[in-house]
């Protein structure tokens, strides 16, 4: 199983997504965040499941009902480690920033 390391800035992404959802569907905001985390956990056993993205990175598509999210990550096979860099809604134009 691959080790998963979350970027220190990932919390900002989760906070932004949660705040938006809490304003629009407060009863389900936490469920959306849990769905994203559950999907990221899959990377431990299937680190290449995401589609290829720029600069050797990959994007994991996370579906949750009518909503969708993208998790940007990099897999280092030599270290057997997944580095999760950012998360965003599929409706957002781009990632806010990546580390």
ABEGO torsion letter per residue (X at the ends): XBBBBBBAAAAAAAAAAAAAAAAABAAAAAAAAAAAAAAAAAAAABAAABBBBBGGBBBBBBBBEABBBBBBBBBBAAAGBBBBABBBBAABABBABBX
